[in-house]
Amino acid sequence: MSDGSGHAARDGDEISVRYFRLAYGDHQIYEDRWREPSGPFVLGEGKRVEAWEEGLPGIRKGGRWELVVPDNNETAGDDPEIYVVEATSIKPAKGSAGTSDNARVVRVKGVGGRPKLHYPSQPPRHVIVRVLRKGTGPRPKFGDFVAARYLGGNPKTKLVQDFWSEESPYRFQLGHNPLAKAWNVGLKGVRLGERREFVVPSRLAYGKGMMVYVIELLEFQESKPGR
């Protein structure tokens, strides 16, 4: 995945993308719009799948993100799926106060190596959160754009999601990602530089068994400059 550059997309912006749509289980591509970009469309109008509306705020032109979509979203199949999306153009909303490049951006370097995932013997009924290392930086608020490195895994399906890279961390808007409910619980009150583990029951993940995540917050950018 790549970061891109320039204005970070917000609700109301006009955006065009190219993308692949893949099956979650075997990664087979069943929709290919890489050579024929989709759009332009207005982000936040609710005219695209929920994964795009929740997962694309914060993307920049040239940025390439992976969106993992649970099976209870508005998708065509019964199984979870993946979008690999690249923003080809972003036009800020008319009357916008400016780009988020003027917003305060705070970063830290990751501490420690790649973690190991530990799976409980029984899946939980609710999200279980454990702080592995406390952060010392400020706390981002819901709506702020953040970047984190993370590792996720499912002991039942053997799926591993590996974003443990400081060069290309996972970027999203806090409170607006395809697994928003579970991650909102897991990241509530998190500080910059903090590392957490949380265990997510199947009903709040992809419906294919529990997921375990280790997430370390590396960066955040306030959603409103000068707030």
CYANA upper distance limits for C-alpha pairs under 8 A (distance plus 0.5 A):
  1 MET  CA     63 GLY  CA      8.04
  1 MET  CA     64 ARG  CA      5.66
  1 MET  CA     65 TRP  CA      6.08
  1 MET  CA     66 GLU  CA      7.66
  1 MET  CA    168 SER  CA      6.54
  2 SER  CA     62 GLY  CA      8.09
  2 SER  CA     63 GLY  CA      5.68
  2 SER  CA     64 ARG  CA      5.48
  2 SER  CA     65 TRP  CA      7.44
  2 SER  CA    168 SER  CA      6.36
  3 ASP  CA     59 ILE  CA      7.99
  3 ASP  CA     60 ARG  CA      7.37
  3 ASP  CA     62 GLY  CA      7.68
  3 ASP  CA     63 GLY  CA      5.02
  3 ASP  CA     64 ARG  CA      7.06
  3 ASP  CA    168 SER  CA      7.31
  4 GLY  CA     59 ILE  CA      8.01
  4 GLY  CA     60 ARG  CA      5.58
  4 GLY  CA     61 LYS  CA      5.79
  4 GLY  CA     62 GLY  CA      4.76
  4 GLY  CA     63 GLY  CA      4.25
  4 GLY  CA     64 ARG  CA      7.72
  5 SER  CA     60 ARG  CA      5.84
  5 SER  CA     61 LYS  CA      6.19
  5 SER  CA     62 GLY  CA      7.13
  5 SER  CA     63 GLY  CA      7.61
  6 GLY  CA     60 ARG  CA      6.44
  6 GLY  CA     61 LYS  CA      6.96
  6 GLY  CA     99 THR  CA      8.48
  6 GLY  CA    101 ASP  CA      7.68
  7 HIS  CA     60 ARG  CA      6.31
  7 HIS  CA     61 LYS  CA      7.85
  7 HIS  CA     90 ILE  CA      7.97
  7 HIS  CA     92 PRO  CA      8.16
  7 HIS  CA     99 THR  CA      5.61
  7 HIS  CA    100 SER  CA      6.66
  7 HIS  CA    101 ASP  CA      6.92
  8 ALA  CA     57 PRO  CA      7.73
  8 ALA  CA     58 GLY  CA      5.11
  8 ALA  CA     59 ILE  CA      5.83
  8 ALA  CA     60 ARG  CA      5.24
  8 ALA  CA     61 LYS  CA      8.35
  8 ALA  CA     99 THR  CA      7.30
  8 ALA  CA    100 SER  CA      6.49
  8 ALA  CA    101 ASP  CA      8.03
  9 ALA  CA     13 ASP  CA      6.73
  9 ALA  CA     15 ILE  CA      8.22
  9 ALA  CA     43 LEU  CA      8.47
  9 ALA  CA     56 LEU  CA      7.78
  9 ALA  CA     57 PRO  CA      5.68
  9 ALA  CA     58 GLY  CA      5.41
  9 ALA  CA     59 ILE  CA      5.96
  9 ALA  CA     60 ARG  CA      6.67
  9 ALA  CA     90 ILE  CA      7.18
  9 ALA  CA     92 PRO  CA      7.84
 10 ARG  CA     43 LEU  CA      7.34
 10 ARG  CA     44 GLY  CA      8.40
 10 ARG  CA     57 PRO  CA      5.61
 10 ARG  CA     58 GLY  CA      6.92
 10 ARG  CA     92 PRO  CA      8.33
 11 ASP  CA     42 VAL  CA      7.85
 11 ASP  CA     43 LEU  CA      5.36
 11 ASP  CA     44 GLY  CA      5.11
 11 ASP  CA     45 GLU  CA      8.28
 11 ASP  CA     57 PRO  CA      7.44
 12 GLY  CA     42 VAL  CA      6.13
 12 GLY  CA     43 LEU  CA      5.91
 12 GLY  CA     44 GLY  CA      6.54
 12 GLY  CA     45 GLU  CA      7.99
 12 GLY  CA     92 PRO  CA      7.93
 12 GLY  CA     93 ALA  CA      5.77
 13 ASP  CA     42 VAL  CA      6.07
 13 ASP  CA     43 LEU  CA      6.19
 13 ASP  CA     90 ILE  CA      7.28
 13 ASP  CA     91 LYS  CA      6.20
 13 ASP  CA     92 PRO  CA      5.11
 13 ASP  CA     93 ALA  CA      4.96
 14 GLU  CA     40 PRO  CA      6.49
 14 GLU  CA     41 PHE  CA      5.93
 14 GLU  CA     42 VAL  CA      4.98
 14 GLU  CA     43 LEU  CA      6.84
 14 GLU  CA     90 ILE  CA      6.26
 14 GLU  CA     91 LYS  CA      5.43
 14 GLU  CA     92 PRO  CA      6.90
 14 GLU  CA     93 ALA  CA      7.21
 15 ILE  CA     39 GLY  CA      7.08
 15 ILE  CA     40 PRO  CA      5.63
 15 ILE  CA     41 PHE  CA      6.05
 15 ILE  CA     42 VAL  CA      6.78
 15 ILE  CA     43 LEU  CA      7.34
 15 ILE  CA     87 ALA  CA      7.63
 15 ILE  CA     88 THR  CA      8.20
 15 ILE  CA     89 SER  CA      6.16
 15 ILE  CA     90 ILE  CA      4.98
 15 ILE  CA     91 LYS  CA      6.75
 16 SER  CA     37 PRO  CA      7.02
 16 SER  CA     38 SER  CA      6.19
 16 SER  CA     39 GLY  CA      4.95
 16 SER  CA     40 PRO  CA      4.96
 16 SER  CA     41 PHE  CA      7.06
 16 SER  CA     87 ALA  CA      6.50
 16 SER  CA     88 THR  CA      6.08
 16 SER  CA     89 SER  CA      5.74
 16 SER  CA     90 ILE  CA      7.12
 17 VAL  CA     37 PRO  CA      5.82
 17 VAL  CA     38 SER  CA      5.82
 17 VAL  CA     39 GLY  CA      7.04
 17 VAL  CA     40 PRO  CA      8.29
 17 VAL  CA     85 VAL  CA      6.99
 17 VAL  CA     86 GLU  CA      5.95
 17 VAL  CA     87 ALA  CA      4.89
 17 VAL  CA     88 THR  CA      5.64
 17 VAL  CA     89 SER  CA      7.55
 18 ARG  CA     33 ARG  CA      6.06
 18 ARG  CA     34 TRP  CA      5.22
 18 ARG  CA     35 ARG  CA      7.58
 18 ARG  CA     36 GLU  CA      7.22
 18 ARG  CA     37 PRO  CA      4.79
 18 ARG  CA     38 SER  CA      6.36
 18 ARG  CA     85 VAL  CA      6.41
 18 ARG  CA     86 GLU  CA      5.93
 18 ARG  CA     87 ALA  CA      7.13
 18 ARG  CA     88 THR  CA      7.32
 19 TYR  CA     32 ASP  CA      7.01
 19 TYR  CA     33 ARG  CA      5.68
 19 TYR  CA     34 TRP  CA      5.58
 19 TYR  CA     37 PRO  CA      7.92
 19 TYR  CA     83 TYR  CA      7.14
 19 TYR  CA     84 VAL  CA      5.91
 19 TYR  CA     85 VAL  CA      4.90
 19 TYR  CA     86 GLU  CA      6.71
 20 PHE  CA     29 ILE  CA      7.22
 20 PHE  CA     30 TYR  CA      8.43
 20 PHE  CA     31 GLU  CA      6.37
 20 PHE  CA     32 ASP  CA      5.34
 20 PHE  CA     33 ARG  CA      6.55
 20 PHE  CA     34 TRP  CA      6.91
 20 PHE  CA     83 TYR  CA      6.18
 20 PHE  CA     84 VAL  CA      5.72
 20 PHE  CA     85 VAL  CA      7.23
 21 ARG  CA     29 ILE  CA      6.30
 21 ARG  CA     30 TYR  CA      6.59
 21 ARG  CA     31 GLU  CA      5.46
 21 ARG  CA     32 ASP  CA      7.02
 21 ARG  CA     81 GLU  CA      7.71
 21 ARG  CA     82 ILE  CA      6.30
 21 ARG  CA     83 TYR  CA      5.15
 21 ARG  CA     84 VAL  CA      7.12
 22 LEU  CA     27 HIS  CA      5.74
 22 LEU  CA     28 GLN  CA      5.85
 22 LEU  CA     29 ILE  CA      4.82
 22 LEU  CA     30 TYR  CA      6.42
 22 LEU  CA     31 GLU  CA      7.59
 22 LEU  CA     81 GLU  CA      6.26
 22 LEU  CA     82 ILE  CA      5.56
 22 LEU  CA     83 TYR  CA      6.82
 23 ALA  CA     27 HIS  CA      5.33
 23 ALA  CA     28 GLN  CA      5.80
 23 ALA  CA     29 ILE  CA      6.98
 23 ALA  CA     30 TYR  CA      7.76
 23 ALA  CA     79 ASP  CA      8.04
 23 ALA  CA     80 PRO  CA      7.50
 23 ALA  CA     81 GLU  CA      5.27
 23 ALA  CA     82 ILE  CA      6.84
 24 TYR  CA     28 GLN  CA      8.45
 24 TYR  CA     68 VAL  CA      8.48
 24 TYR  CA     79 ASP  CA      7.49
 24 TYR  CA     80 PRO  CA      5.84
 24 TYR  CA     81 GLU  CA      4.80
 24 TYR  CA     82 ILE  CA      6.36
 25 GLY  CA     79 ASP  CA      8.46
 25 GLY  CA     80 PRO  CA      8.31
 25 GLY  CA     81 GLU  CA      8.36
 27 HIS  CA     82 ILE  CA      8.48
 33 ARG  CA     37 PRO  CA      6.44
 33 ARG  CA     38 SER  CA      7.56
 37 PRO  CA     88 THR  CA      8.07
 41 PHE  CA     47 LYS  CA      8.41
 43 LEU  CA     53 GLU  CA      6.86
 43 LEU  CA     57 PRO  CA      8.32
 44 GLY  CA     53 GLU  CA      6.32
 46 GLY  CA     50 GLU  CA      7.80
 46 GLY  CA     53 GLU  CA      7.18
 48 ARG  CA     52 TRP  CA      6.90
 48 ARG  CA     53 GLU  CA      7.18
 49 VAL  CA     53 GLU  CA      7.13
 49 VAL  CA     74 GLU  CA      6.78
 49 VAL  CA     75 THR  CA      7.82
 50 GLU  CA     54 GLU  CA      6.54
 50 GLU  CA     73 ASN  CA      7.44
 50 GLU  CA     74 GLU  CA      7.26
 50 GLU  CA    178 PRO  CA      8.20
 51 ALA  CA     55 GLY  CA      5.96
 51 ALA  CA     56 LEU  CA      8.39
 51 ALA  CA     67 LEU  CA      7.38
 51 ALA  CA     68 VAL  CA      8.38
 51 ALA  CA     69 VAL  CA      6.78
 51 ALA  CA     73 ASN  CA      8.15
 51 ALA  CA    177 ASN  CA      7.65
 51 ALA  CA    178 PRO  CA      5.87
 52 TRP  CA     56 LEU  CA      5.84
 52 TRP  CA     67 LEU  CA      8.38
 53 GLU  CA     57 PRO  CA      7.76
 54 GLU  CA    173 GLN  CA      8.44
 54 GLU  CA    176 HIS  CA      5.17
 54 GLU  CA    177 ASN  CA      5.43
 54 GLU  CA    178 PRO  CA      6.75
 55 GLY  CA     67 LEU  CA      7.09
 55 GLY  CA    172 PHE  CA      6.85
 55 GLY  CA    173 GLN  CA      7.91
 55 GLY  CA    176 HIS  CA      6.77
 55 GLY  CA    177 ASN  CA      5.21
 55 GLY  CA    178 PRO  CA      6.72
 56 LEU  CA    172 PHE  CA      7.85
 57 PRO  CA    172 PHE  CA      7.43
 57 PRO  CA    173 GLN  CA      6.78
 58 GLY  CA    145 PHE  CA      6.73
 58 GLY  CA    171 ARG  CA      7.93
 58 GLY  CA    172 PHE  CA      6.83
 58 GLY  CA    173 GLN  CA      6.96
 59 ILE  CA     63 GLY  CA      6.44
 59 ILE  CA     64 ARG  CA      8.40
 59 ILE  CA     65 TRP  CA      8.26
 59 ILE  CA     87 ALA  CA      7.61
 59 ILE  CA    171 ARG  CA      8.32
 59 ILE  CA    172 PHE  CA      8.44
 60 ARG  CA     87 ALA  CA      7.09
 60 ARG  CA     90 ILE  CA      7.85
 61 LYS  CA     86 GLU  CA      8.26
 61 LYS  CA     87 ALA  CA      5.55
 61 LYS  CA     88 THR  CA      6.19
 61 LYS  CA     89 SER  CA      6.04
 61 LYS  CA     90 ILE  CA      6.67
 62 GLY  CA     86 GLU  CA      6.61
 62 GLY  CA     87 ALA  CA      5.86
 62 GLY  CA     88 THR  CA      6.37
 62 GLY  CA     89 SER  CA      8.30
 63 GLY  CA     86 GLU  CA      6.00
 63 GLY  CA     87 ALA  CA      6.25
 64 ARG  CA     84 VAL  CA      7.45
 64 ARG  CA     85 VAL  CA      6.01
 64 ARG  CA     86 GLU  CA      4.66
 64 ARG  CA     87 ALA  CA      7.24
 65 TRP  CA     84 VAL  CA      6.30
 65 TRP  CA     85 VAL  CA      5.84
 65 TRP  CA     86 GLU  CA      6.90
 65 TRP  CA    170 TYR  CA      8.32
 65 TRP  CA    171 ARG  CA      8.40
 66 GLU  CA     82 ILE  CA      7.40
 66 GLU  CA     83 TYR  CA      6.20
 66 GLU  CA     84 VAL  CA      5.03
 66 GLU  CA     85 VAL  CA      6.80
 67 LEU  CA     82 ILE  CA      6.13
 67 LEU  CA     83 TYR  CA      5.54
 67 LEU  CA     84 VAL  CA      6.90
 67 LEU  CA     85 VAL  CA      8.14
 67 LEU  CA    178 PRO  CA      7.62
 68 VAL  CA     80 PRO  CA      7.87
 68 VAL  CA     81 GLU  CA      6.55
 68 VAL  CA     82 ILE  CA      5.05
 68 VAL  CA     83 TYR  CA      7.01
 68 VAL  CA    178 PRO  CA      7.17
 69 VAL  CA     73 ASN  CA      7.24
 69 VAL  CA     80 PRO  CA      6.01
 69 VAL  CA     81 GLU  CA      5.78
 69 VAL  CA     82 ILE  CA      6.43
 69 VAL  CA     83 TYR  CA      8.30
 69 VAL  CA    178 PRO  CA      6.33
 69 VAL  CA    179 LEU  CA      8.26
 69 VAL  CA    206 TYR  CA      8.08
 70 PRO  CA     79 ASP  CA      8.03
 70 PRO  CA     80 PRO  CA      5.20
 70 PRO  CA     81 GLU  CA      7.44
 70 PRO  CA    178 PRO  CA      7.67
 70 PRO  CA    179 LEU  CA      7.95
 70 PRO  CA    205 ALA  CA      6.87
 70 PRO  CA    206 TYR  CA      4.89
 70 PRO  CA    207 GLY  CA      7.76
 71 ASP  CA     75 THR  CA      7.75
 71 ASP  CA     77 GLY  CA      8.06
 71 ASP  CA     78 ASP  CA      6.30
 71 ASP  CA     79 ASP  CA      5.53
 71 ASP  CA     80 PRO  CA      4.83
 71 ASP  CA     81 GLU  CA      7.87
 71 ASP  CA    206 TYR  CA      6.27
 71 ASP  CA    207 GLY  CA      7.25
 72 ASN  CA     78 ASP  CA      8.49
 72 ASN  CA    206 TYR  CA      8.18
 79 ASP  CA    206 TYR  CA      8.48
 80 PRO  CA    206 TYR  CA      6.55
 92 PRO  CA     96 SER  CA      7.06
 92 PRO  CA     98 GLY  CA      8.47
 92 PRO  CA     99 THR  CA      8.16
 98 GLY  CA    102 ASN  CA      8.37
100 SER  CA    223 SER  CA      7.90
100 SER  CA    224 LYS  CA      7.92
100 SER  CA    225 PRO  CA      7.12
102 ASN  CA    225 PRO  CA      6.75
103 ALA  CA    221 GLN  CA      6.91
103 ALA  CA    222 GLU  CA      6.50
103 ALA  CA    223 SER  CA      8.01
103 ALA  CA    224 LYS  CA      7.23
103 ALA  CA    225 PRO  CA      4.64
103 ALA  CA    226 GLY  CA      7.03
104 ARG  CA    221 GLN  CA      6.24
104 ARG  CA    222 GLU  CA      6.53
104 ARG  CA    225 PRO  CA      7.14
104 ARG  CA    226 GLY  CA      7.87
105 VAL  CA    219 GLU  CA      7.68
105 VAL  CA    220 PHE  CA      6.34
105 VAL  CA    221 GLN  CA      4.98
105 VAL  CA    222 GLU  CA      7.49
106 VAL  CA    219 GLU  CA      6.05
106 VAL  CA    220 PHE  CA      6.09
106 VAL  CA    221 GLN  CA      7.07
107 ARG  CA    192 LEU  CA      8.25
107 ARG  CA    218 LEU  CA      6.19
107 ARG  CA    219 GLU  CA      4.77
107 ARG  CA    220 PHE  CA      7.23
108 VAL  CA    192 LEU  CA      7.71
108 VAL  CA    193 GLY  CA      6.73
108 VAL  CA    218 LEU  CA      5.77
108 VAL  CA    219 GLU  CA      6.88
109 LYS  CA    166 GLU  CA      8.28
109 LYS  CA    193 GLY  CA      8.03
109 LYS  CA    218 LEU  CA      6.94
110 GLY  CA    166 GLU  CA      7.63
110 GLY  CA    193 GLY  CA      7.41
110 GLY  CA    216 GLU  CA      7.91
110 GLY  CA    218 LEU  CA      7.06
111 VAL  CA    193 GLY  CA      8.49
114 ARG  CA    164 TRP  CA      7.32
115 PRO  CA    151 LEU  CA      8.20
115 PRO  CA    214 VAL  CA      7.81
117 LEU  CA    151 LEU  CA      8.31
117 LEU  CA    152 GLY  CA      8.09
117 LEU  CA    153 GLY  CA      7.65
117 LEU  CA    212 VAL  CA      7.43
117 LEU  CA    213 TYR  CA      7.89
117 LEU  CA    214 VAL  CA      7.83
118 HIS  CA    212 VAL  CA      8.06
119 TYR  CA    155 PRO  CA      7.45
119 TYR  CA    212 VAL  CA      7.31
123 PRO  CA    201 PRO  CA      6.72
123 PRO  CA    209 GLY  CA      8.38
123 PRO  CA    210 MET  CA      6.54
124 PRO  CA    128 ILE  CA      7.80
124 PRO  CA    199 VAL  CA      7.83
124 PRO  CA    200 VAL  CA      7.68
124 PRO  CA    201 PRO  CA      6.10
124 PRO  CA    210 MET  CA      8.29
125 ARG  CA    201 PRO  CA      6.45
126 HIS  CA    200 VAL  CA      7.34
126 HIS  CA    201 PRO  CA      6.62
127 VAL  CA    182 ALA  CA      7.12
127 VAL  CA    185 VAL  CA      7.57
127 VAL  CA    186 GLY  CA      7.62
127 VAL  CA    198 PHE  CA      7.15
127 VAL  CA    199 VAL  CA      6.08
127 VAL  CA    200 VAL  CA      5.34
127 VAL  CA    201 PRO  CA      6.93
128 ILE  CA    186 GLY  CA      8.08
128 ILE  CA    198 PHE  CA      5.83
128 ILE  CA    199 VAL  CA      5.61
128 ILE  CA    200 VAL  CA      7.37
129 VAL  CA    186 GLY  CA      6.24
129 VAL  CA    196 ARG  CA      7.57
129 VAL  CA    197 GLU  CA      6.39
129 VAL  CA    198 PHE  CA      4.85
129 VAL  CA    199 VAL  CA      7.18
130 ARG  CA    196 ARG  CA      6.24
130 ARG  CA    197 GLU  CA      5.68
130 ARG  CA    198 PHE  CA      6.65
131 VAL  CA    194 GLU  CA      8.17
131 VAL  CA    195 ARG  CA      6.78
131 VAL  CA    196 ARG  CA      4.99
131 VAL  CA    197 GLU  CA      6.84
132 LEU  CA    194 GLU  CA      8.30
132 LEU  CA    195 ARG  CA      5.95
132 LEU  CA    196 ARG  CA      5.70
132 LEU  CA    197 GLU  CA      7.16
133 ARG  CA    194 GLU  CA      6.18
133 ARG  CA    195 ARG  CA      5.60
133 ARG  CA    196 ARG  CA      7.44
134 LYS  CA    191 ARG  CA      8.01
134 LYS  CA    193 GLY  CA      7.94
134 LYS  CA    194 GLU  CA      5.39
134 LYS  CA    195 ARG  CA      7.13
135 GLY  CA    190 VAL  CA      8.05
135 GLY  CA    191 ARG  CA      5.47
135 GLY  CA    192 LEU  CA      6.01
135 GLY  CA    193 GLY  CA      5.08
135 GLY  CA    194 GLU  CA      4.27
135 GLY  CA    195 ARG  CA      7.74
136 THR  CA    191 ARG  CA      6.90
136 THR  CA    192 LEU  CA      6.98
136 THR  CA    193 GLY  CA      7.08
136 THR  CA    194 GLU  CA      7.87
137 GLY  CA    191 ARG  CA      6.01
137 GLY  CA    192 LEU  CA      5.02
137 GLY  CA    193 GLY  CA      6.94
138 PRO  CA    191 ARG  CA      6.00
138 PRO  CA    192 LEU  CA      6.26
139 ARG  CA    189 GLY  CA      6.86
139 ARG  CA    190 VAL  CA      6.40
139 ARG  CA    191 ARG  CA      4.98
139 ARG  CA    192 LEU  CA      6.79
140 PRO  CA    144 ASP  CA      6.65
140 PRO  CA    146 VAL  CA      8.38
140 PRO  CA    189 GLY  CA      8.38
140 PRO  CA    190 VAL  CA      7.94
140 PRO  CA    191 ARG  CA      7.56
140 PRO  CA    192 LEU  CA      8.16
140 PRO  CA    220 PHE  CA      7.09
140 PRO  CA    222 GLU  CA      7.91
141 LYS  CA    174 LEU  CA      7.69
141 LYS  CA    222 GLU  CA      8.46
142 PHE  CA    173 GLN  CA      8.05
142 PHE  CA    174 LEU  CA      5.42
142 PHE  CA    175 GLY  CA      5.86
143 GLY  CA    173 GLN  CA      6.24
143 GLY  CA    174 LEU  CA      5.79
143 GLY  CA    175 GLY  CA      6.80
143 GLY  CA    176 HIS  CA      8.01
143 GLY  CA    222 GLU  CA      8.20
143 GLY  CA    223 SER  CA      6.24
144 ASP  CA    173 GLN  CA      6.20
144 ASP  CA    174 LEU  CA      6.17
144 ASP  CA    220 PHE  CA      7.18
144 ASP  CA    221 GLN  CA      6.29
144 ASP  CA    222 GLU  CA      5.17
144 ASP  CA    223 SER  CA      4.91
144 ASP  CA    224 LYS  CA      8.45
145 PHE  CA    171 ARG  CA      7.77
145 PHE  CA    172 PHE  CA      6.34
145 PHE  CA    173 GLN  CA      4.82
145 PHE  CA    174 LEU  CA      6.59
145 PHE  CA    220 PHE  CA      6.02
145 PHE  CA    221 GLN  CA      5.50
145 PHE  CA    222 GLU  CA      6.79
145 PHE  CA    223 SER  CA      6.70
146 VAL  CA    171 ARG  CA      6.25
146 VAL  CA    172 PHE  CA      6.22
146 VAL  CA    173 GLN  CA      6.52
146 VAL  CA    174 LEU  CA      6.99
146 VAL  CA    217 LEU  CA      8.01
146 VAL  CA    218 LEU  CA      8.18
146 VAL  CA    219 GLU  CA      5.98
146 VAL  CA    220 PHE  CA      4.58
146 VAL  CA    221 GLN  CA      6.66
147 ALA  CA    169 PRO  CA      6.35
147 ALA  CA    170 TYR  CA      5.98
147 ALA  CA    171 ARG  CA      4.86
147 ALA  CA    172 PHE  CA      7.08
147 ALA  CA    217 LEU  CA      6.82
147 ALA  CA    218 LEU  CA      6.22
147 ALA  CA    219 GLU  CA      5.49
147 ALA  CA    220 PHE  CA      6.71
148 ALA  CA    169 PRO  CA      5.92
148 ALA  CA    170 TYR  CA      5.83
148 ALA  CA    171 ARG  CA      7.07
148 ALA  CA    215 ILE  CA      7.05
148 ALA  CA    216 GLU  CA      5.98
148 ALA  CA    217 LEU  CA      4.92
148 ALA  CA    218 LEU  CA      5.68
148 ALA  CA    219 GLU  CA      7.33
149 ARG  CA    163 PHE  CA      5.89
149 ARG  CA    164 TRP  CA      5.16
149 ARG  CA    165 SER  CA      6.33
149 ARG  CA    166 GLU  CA      7.00
149 ARG  CA    169 PRO  CA      5.45
149 ARG  CA    170 TYR  CA      6.48
149 ARG  CA    215 ILE  CA      6.42
149 ARG  CA    216 GLU  CA      5.97
149 ARG  CA    217 LEU  CA      7.22
149 ARG  CA    218 LEU  CA      7.65
150 TYR  CA    161 GLN  CA      8.47
150 TYR  CA    162 ASP  CA      7.07
150 TYR  CA    163 PHE  CA      5.57
150 TYR  CA    164 TRP  CA      5.56
150 TYR  CA    169 PRO  CA      8.36
150 TYR  CA    170 TYR  CA      7.98
150 TYR  CA    213 TYR  CA      7.34
150 TYR  CA    214 VAL  CA      6.01
150 TYR  CA    215 ILE  CA      4.78
150 TYR  CA    216 GLU  CA      6.76
151 LEU  CA    160 VAL  CA      7.78
151 LEU  CA    161 GLN  CA      6.21
151 LEU  CA    162 ASP  CA      5.39
151 LEU  CA    163 PHE  CA      6.42
151 LEU  CA    164 TRP  CA      6.51
151 LEU  CA    213 TYR  CA      6.13
151 LEU  CA    214 VAL  CA      5.86
151 LEU  CA    215 ILE  CA      7.13
152 GLY  CA    160 VAL  CA      6.11
152 GLY  CA    161 GLN  CA      5.35
152 GLY  CA    162 ASP  CA      7.08
152 GLY  CA    211 MET  CA      7.19
152 GLY  CA    212 VAL  CA      6.01
152 GLY  CA    213 TYR  CA      4.77
152 GLY  CA    214 VAL  CA      7.01
153 GLY  CA    158 LYS  CA      7.35
153 GLY  CA    159 LEU  CA      6.01
153 GLY  CA    160 VAL  CA      4.88
153 GLY  CA    161 GLN  CA      6.66
153 GLY  CA    211 MET  CA      6.07
153 GLY  CA    212 VAL  CA      5.91
153 GLY  CA    213 TYR  CA      7.14
154 ASN  CA    158 LYS  CA      5.84
154 ASN  CA    159 LEU  CA      5.76
154 ASN  CA    160 VAL  CA      7.17
154 ASN  CA    209 GLY  CA      7.18
154 ASN  CA    210 MET  CA      6.58
154 ASN  CA    211 MET  CA      5.32
154 ASN  CA    212 VAL  CA      7.07
155 PRO  CA    159 LEU  CA      7.85
155 PRO  CA    209 GLY  CA      8.19
155 PRO  CA    210 MET  CA      8.05
155 PRO  CA    211 MET  CA      8.11
156 LYS  CA    208 LYS  CA      7.98
156 LYS  CA    209 GLY  CA      6.57
156 LYS  CA    210 MET  CA      8.32
157 THR  CA    208 LYS  CA      7.74
157 THR  CA    209 GLY  CA      8.08
163 PHE  CA    168 SER  CA      8.03
163 PHE  CA    169 PRO  CA      6.47
163 PHE  CA    170 TYR  CA      6.72
164 TRP  CA    169 PRO  CA      7.38
165 SER  CA    169 PRO  CA      5.89
166 GLU  CA    218 LEU  CA      8.45
172 PHE  CA    176 HIS  CA      7.55
172 PHE  CA    177 ASN  CA      6.91
173 GLN  CA    177 ASN  CA      7.25
174 LEU  CA    184 ASN  CA      8.02
175 GLY  CA    180 ALA  CA      6.04
175 GLY  CA    181 LYS  CA      8.21
175 GLY  CA    183 TRP  CA      7.98
175 GLY  CA    184 ASN  CA      6.22
176 HIS  CA    180 ALA  CA      6.09
179 LEU  CA    183 TRP  CA      6.60
179 LEU  CA    204 LEU  CA      7.83
179 LEU  CA    205 ALA  CA      7.20
180 ALA  CA    184 ASN  CA      6.19
181 LYS  CA    185 VAL  CA      7.03
181 LYS  CA    204 LEU  CA      7.71
182 ALA  CA    186 GLY  CA      6.72
182 ALA  CA    200 VAL  CA      7.07
182 ALA  CA    204 LEU  CA      6.57
182 ALA  CA    205 ALA  CA      8.00
183 TRP  CA    187 LEU  CA      6.28
184 ASN  CA    188 LYS  CA      6.31
186 GLY  CA    196 ARG  CA      8.33
186 GLY  CA    197 GLU  CA      8.43
186 GLY  CA    198 PHE  CA      6.45
187 LEU  CA    196 ARG  CA      8.46
190 VAL  CA    194 GLU  CA      7.06
190 VAL  CA    217 LEU  CA      8.43
191 ARG  CA    217 LEU  CA      7.83
192 LEU  CA    217 LEU  CA      5.87
192 LEU  CA    218 LEU  CA      6.62
192 LEU  CA    219 GLU  CA      7.23
192 LEU  CA    220 PHE  CA      8.21
193 GLY  CA    216 GLU  CA      6.79
193 GLY  CA    217 LEU  CA      5.69
193 GLY  CA    218 LEU  CA      6.13
194 GLU  CA    216 GLU  CA      6.08
194 GLU  CA    217 LEU  CA      6.31
195 ARG  CA    214 VAL  CA      7.47
195 ARG  CA    215 ILE  CA      6.05
195 ARG  CA    216 GLU  CA      4.70
195 ARG  CA    217 LEU  CA      7.24
196 ARG  CA    213 TYR  CA      8.48
196 ARG  CA    214 VAL  CA      6.11
196 ARG  CA    215 ILE  CA      5.88
196 ARG  CA    216 GLU  CA      6.97
197 GLU  CA    212 VAL  CA      7.72
197 GLU  CA    213 TYR  CA      6.01
197 GLU  CA    214 VAL  CA      4.88
197 GLU  CA    215 ILE  CA      6.92
198 PHE  CA    212 VAL  CA      6.40
198 PHE  CA    213 TYR  CA      5.92
198 PHE  CA    214 VAL  CA      7.18
199 VAL  CA    210 MET  CA      7.51
199 VAL  CA    211 MET  CA      6.36
199 VAL  CA    212 VAL  CA      4.99
199 VAL  CA    213 TYR  CA      6.95
200 VAL  CA    204 LEU  CA      6.87
200 VAL  CA    205 ALA  CA      6.88
200 VAL  CA    210 MET  CA      5.96
200 VAL  CA    211 MET  CA      5.60
200 VAL  CA    212 VAL  CA      6.72
201 PRO  CA    205 ALA  CA      6.94
201 PRO  CA    209 GLY  CA      7.38
201 PRO  CA    210 MET  CA      5.02
201 PRO  CA    211 MET  CA      7.17
202 SER  CA    206 TYR  CA      6.63
202 SER  CA    207 GLY  CA      5.27
202 SER  CA    208 LYS  CA      6.45
202 SER  CA    209 GLY  CA      4.94
202 SER  CA    210 MET  CA      4.90
202 SER  CA    211 MET  CA      7.52
203 ARG  CA    207 GLY  CA      5.80
203 ARG  CA    209 GLY  CA      8.48
205 ALA  CA    209 GLY  CA      8.14
205 ALA  CA    210 MET  CA      7.30
205 ALA  CA    211 MET  CA      7.10
222 GLU  CA    227 ARG  CA      8.06
